[in-house]
């Protein structure tokens, strides 16, 4: 089984309780471990995979909580860095349909320092880049670029999820798109929400978006569509793989669980890059990943709601 290196942020989600989608009305918050790459790493290991987290947390109580959560999921933390800056926080409101609204307070995640010695560990492994905060500057962004280059030189399987957050990029969408394009170009697999696919491509439909993004370079595209399932596009073939029907209470982390489950399955392959030649197998994998993502929405939180292998496989 290959190791999946998840690079990016770990943070605390403060989830507003007993209110709709308006944070102004929120009074009570519940602390949850989160951050897209950290969620993915935990999802992989909850499904009996082998994940490492590459990121930075603060030397504070919240950082200690995140570290323990990752350890509880047996995530490899040999590349975890602890910063003098405070741990990054996100305040999350949840509407009745489970959709979310975010406000970020950025801290330690931006301070991740590039480790050149990590390069050779990537050989024929899997790297997942979850970019919610990675393009916002700091040494994390510089490290991100270095690790992408390292993955290419080591023939690793590269996965990219832009994790677009509108409140982080207000008025700066073009800058975000420009920073995403090199990762779309070099990745073997990209996972997008519909909003992200249309934003980055500049297209009006998901089909047109797939055509554009394939032209940029990525061979395998997954566009998650919530209860409608996932649009899979690869090598001139395209289909929507149905989702598992559930009653959602919180969609936080559903996309991370989806891609974590997909990467967990890919990690069992001798050559994940070659999966682009087997569309039927990809469809089977995505159906399972859809199920994992759906289960996550039936509970509050991201990491706290992750399904086990026995629930998914």
N, C-alpha and C positions, 0 to 999 in steps of 0.2 A: 504493500500500500504506500502511495506517495504522500509526502507531507505537503500540507497546504499552508503557505505563509500568507497571513492576512495583515495587510499594512495600512495603518491609518489611526483613527482616533478611538479611544475608549472614554466614555463620559457617564455622568449621572443624569438620568431622566427623572425630573420631578413631575409626576403625572397629576394633573388637577383632578380632584374627586368631586362627584356629585354636581356637575354643571355641564353646560353644552360646550360649544366651540369657542366661547369668548373668555379669554384669560383674565379680562378685567373683573369678571364676576367670581373668579376662583379664590377660595379661602384656604382650603386644605389640599396639601400635596403629599403624594406617596413617593418615596425614593425607590428608583429602579436602576439597576446596572444597564448600560447601553453603549451606543456608539456602533455604527454599522459594521466596521471590520471586526470589532470585538464580538458583536452578535454572531457574525458569520463563523468565527473561530469556535465559539461555544456550540453553535448549531452543528457543526461538523463533528465535534467530539461527543456531543449528546447522541449522535447517530453512530457512535463507535468508530469515528474517523481519527485522523492524526493531524491536528492543526497547531500552528505556532502564531502568536500575536506579536507584531512588530509595531510598537507605538510607545507613547509617553503618558504618564500620569503624574499627579502631584504628590509631594510628600506630606499628605494630610489625611484626615479620616476618610474622605471620599475616595482618595487614591487607594488607601488600604482596603477599602470595601471592594473596589473594582478588582484589585489584585487577588483578593481572596475568592471572589466570584469566578475569575478565570482559573484559579487553581482548583476550585471545586469541580470545574469541568475538565480538569486535567490538560489544560492548554499549555503548550510549551512557552514559558516566559523567559527563556534565556536571552531574548533580545528586547525585553521590556526595559524601558528607561524611566527613572524617577526624577522629576524636575522640581526646582525650587518654586516654580509657578503653581498656582492653585489648579486643582483638577477642573477640567472643562465641564460645564453644566448645561443642561437643556431643560427648559420648562415647556411641558407638553399639555395641550388641552385636547380633549376627545369629544367629538360630536356624537349624536345618537347612532349614526351609521358606522361609527368606529373610525372615521377619518380624523386626521390630526392637524394641529397647528403648533408651530414651534417658535420659541424664543431662545436664542443661544447666549451663553456667557462664556466666551472662549478663554482657555487657560493653557494648561500644560501640554495638550496634544500638539501644539504648534512647535514645540521645542525638540522634537525627535531629531537626533543626530544620525547622519549616515554612517554605517559601519561597513567599510570596504571588505572586511574579513568574512562577511556573511555571503558574499558572492558565490563562492564555490559550493555552498550548501544548497543553492538553487538548482544545481545540475539535474535536469530531467524531473524536476518537481513541479509544483503548481504555485503560482503567485496570484493573490487576489488583491486588487486595488479598489478599496471603497473610498470615494472621494468627497464625502460630505464637507470636510474642513481642509482637505489636503491642498487645495488650490488657493487658500486664503493667505498665503505668505508664511513666513517663519522658516526655520530650518527643515520642518516637515516637508514643505513643498520641494525644497532642494533634494532631500533624501528620496522623495517619490520619483523624481526624474532619474536619479542614479540607479535606483532599484529596477526601474523599467529597463534601462540599458543593460543592467546585469542579467535580468531575466532573459533578454534576447540573446546575449552572448552565451548563456548557459543552456539554451534550448529548453527553457521551462515553458509550461503551458500558462498563458497569461489571460486572466479574467479581469474585466473592468466594469464597475458599477458607478455611474456619476453621482448618485445620491444627491440630486439637486434639492436645495432648500431655498425657497424664494426669499425668505427674510434675510438670508446671508448674502444674497446677490442682487438686492433691490437696486435697479438702475444700472446693473453691471452684467447683464446676461451675455452680452457679446464677449466680454472678457472670460466668462465661465466657459462659453462654447469654444473659444480659441484654445483654452487650456485642456479641454477634453479631447480635442481632435487627435493629438499625437497618441493618446492611449487607445482611442477607437481604431486608429490606423494600425497599431502594433499588436493589438489583442487578438487572441483566438476566439474569445467568447465575450460578448458584452450583454449585460442585463440592464434593460431600461424600463422605467414606467412609461406609460403613453405620453405623459407630459414631457418627460426627458427626451424621448425619441423625436417628438415633433419640434421641441425647442432646439436641440442640437442640429437636427437636419434642416430646419427651416421649412419643412414640408407640411402640407395640410392633412395628409392621411397617414396612417401607420404603414400602409403598403408602400407609399412613396418614400416614407422615411427609411424603411428597410432597404429599398433600392439605393438610396443615397449613402447610407451608412456602409453598405457592402462596397460601394465604390470607393469610399474612404479607405477600407481595408479589412474590416472585421468579417470573418467567414461565418460565424454563428451568432445570431441575434435572438435574444429572448425579450419580448415586450410583455410585461405582466399587466393584466387587464382586470385585476380584482376578481369579482365573482364570475366574470366571463372566461377566465382561464389565462393562458399564456400563448401569445403569438410566437411561433418558432419559424425562423427563416434561415435557410442554409442551402448553398449550392443550387440555387434556382428552384428550390422547393419551399413551400410555405403552408402552414396550417395553424389553426388555433386549437390547442390542447385544452380540453375542458377542465374546469376547477372542481374540487370537491365541495359539495354544498354544506355550508355551516351557517350559524347565526353569529355574526361577528360582534364583539364587544370592544375590541381595540386592535387596530391594524398595525400598531407599532411593531416593527421587526418582521413583518410577514415576508417582505421582499428579501430580507437578509436570511431568513430561514429557507426560503425557496432556493436562493443561490448557494447557501451552505449545503443543502441536501443534494443539489446538482453536482457541486464540486466533490462532495463525499463520494458520490457514485463514480465520478470521473477519476478519482484517486485510485480506484481499484483497477483501472485499465493500464496495460503495459505502455500504451501510447495514446494519451488523451487527445493529442493533436489530431490523430487519425479519425476521431469520432465524427468529424465533419463529413466523412464519406459514408456514414451509416445513419441516414435520416430516421429510419424506423426505430433504431435503438435510442436515438436522441429523444424521440417522441415518448418512448417508454420511460426514460429517465425524467423527463419533464412532468409527466403525469404523476410520478411519485413525488417530485419536488413540489408540485401544486398541492398535493395532499398535505405535505409537511407545512407549507405556508398557511394553508387554510386552518389547520389545527391551532397554529400560533394565535390566530385572531380570536379564538374562543376564550382567551384568558387575558388579563391585564399585564402590561409590561412586555419587554422583548425577550431578554435572556430567561426571565422567570417563566415565560410561556412556552419555551422550546419543547417540542415533542421528543419522545424517546424513540430508539430504533424499533422497539416492539410495536409502537403506535403507527409507524410509517411503512415499514417493510413487511 
